Amino acid sequence: MLDYILQVTIDIGSLILGIIILIIILAILSAAIKIVPEYTRIVVFRLGRAIGIRGPGIVFLIPIIDRPVWVDLRERYLEITKQTCITKDNAPVDIDFLIYFKVFDPLQSVINVQNFEGAATGIATTTLRAVIGDILLDDVLAKREEINRILRSKLDEVTERWGVKVTTVEIREILPPKDVQDAMIRQMSAERNRRAMVTEASGKKESAILVAEGEKQSSILRAEGDRQAAILRAEGYAQALEILYNAAKKIDSKTMTLQYLDTLKELGKSESTKFILPMEFTELVESISKFVKEVKGEE
């Protein structure tokens, strides 16, 4: 019985030892073999000395001797919370913005800065105050893109030695003092009223121009119609005169004499006691006498 207990104890001890050895082997393999994704690199320190950058893929390390530091190469951002800055004309404004950055040198980002995000936040806030301090309040509100560009340029000068590239700086919100906001609202209201009045005046002006242009066109059309009517009347008179002239050329002296006699006959029937005779009456009498002689001669 004692031998059996001793044998069981030995078997359990061997099992535990085997498990411990297996755990140690797995730990060694886990420390020695690293799988590095495409967007990550490992900075390897061997006995405290940086020996290079490893990855992506499978990386083999010497356990205990080699120490890996993981570096993410993807673009990330820092959120800078609301900062109170004083403008050039001594107006306080609250500004918060975002910083987008990307590691381009993993070794420098590990060796040259202990905590990049904390260091970038500190340099960003001080740079923001320096930039805003050189700009008037109106320019701060109107030149957001220019401020973004200046901040990105100044931050990039500092972070470049850390192996980090600042890609973009975006101001998210600018809050001027309450009295300035009220003044801006009143200004916007006055500007809208001015634009409404200008639009109304412009509409009235265009309407008046259109009415005047219509009257002008109407007058031109009336004048053109009167001119055409006058031309048509003149042409009608000319045609009538031409017809009369052509007809008169075909009438001989005898016919004219008969017309004169007929006219004198009508005058004789009139109740008037006074008659106005043309100066050619003597010629008419001569024409009548001559006509009478010709008639008698023919008989």
Residue pairs with C-beta under 8 A, 6 or more apart in sequence:
27 63
28 63
31 61
31 63
31 64
32 60
32 61
32 62
32 63
33 58
33 59
33 60
33 61
34 42
34 54
34 55
34 58
34 59
34 60
34 61
34 68
35 57
35 58
35 59
36 42
36 54
36 55
36 56
36 57
36 58
36 59
37 55
37 56
38 56
39 56
39 72
39 73
39 74
40 55
40 56
40 70
40 71
40 72
40 73
41 53
41 54
41 55
41 56
41 70
41 71
41 73
41 106
42 53
42 54
42 55
42 59
42 68
42 69
42 70
42 71
43 50
43 52
43 53
43 54
43 68
43 69
43 71
43 106
43 107
43 110
43 111
44 50
44 51
44 52
44 53
44 54
44 59
44 61
44 66
44 67
44 68
44 69
45 51
45 66
45 67
45 68
45 69
46 62
46 65
46 66
46 67
47 65
50 107
50 110
50 111
52 107
53 106
53 107
54 68
59 68
61 68
69 110
71 103
71 106
71 109
71 110
72 103
73 102
73 103
73 106
74 102
75 100
75 101
75 102
75 167
76 100
76 101
76 102
77 98
77 99
77 100
77 101
78 98
78 99
78 101
78 117
78 120
78 121
78 124
79 96
79 98
80 96
80 97
80 98
80 99
80 121
80 124
80 125
80 128
81 96
82 94
82 95
82 96
82 173
82 175
83 94
83 95
83 96
83 125
83 128
83 129
84 92
84 93
84 94
85 92
85 93
85 94
85 95
85 128
85 129
85 132
85 133
86 92
86 93
86 129
86 132
86 133
87 93
87 132
87 133
87 135
87 136
87 137
87 140
88 133
88 134
88 135
88 136
88 137
89 136
89 137
91 137
91 176
91 177
91 180
92 177
93 132
93 137
93 140
93 174
93 175
93 176
93 177
94 173
94 174
94 175
95 128
95 132
95 171
95 173
95 174
95 175
96 171
96 172
96 173
97 124
97 128
97 148
97 151
97 169
97 170
97 171
97 172
98 168
98 169
98 170
98 172
99 120
99 124
99 155
99 166
99 168
99 169
100 166
100 167
100 168
100 169
100 170
101 120
101 159
101 164
101 165
101 166
101 167
102 164
102 165
102 167
103 109
103 163
103 164
103 165
104 163
104 164
104 165
105 163
105 164
106 163
107 163
108 161
108 162
108 163
109 116
109 162
109 163
109 164
112 161
112 162
112 163
113 119
113 162
116 159
116 162
116 164
119 162
120 155
120 159
120 164
123 155
123 158
123 159
124 151
124 155
127 151
127 154
127 155
127 158
128 151
130 154
131 147
131 150
131 151
131 154
132 140
132 147
135 143
135 147
137 176
137 180
140 147
140 174
141 174
141 176
144 171
144 174
147 171
148 168
148 169
148 170
148 171
149 169
151 169
152 166
152 167
152 168
152 169
155 166
155 169
156 165
156 166
159 165
159 166
175 181
176 184
253 287
254 291
256 287
257 284
257 287
257 288
257 291
260 284
260 287
260 288
261 288
267 275
278 284
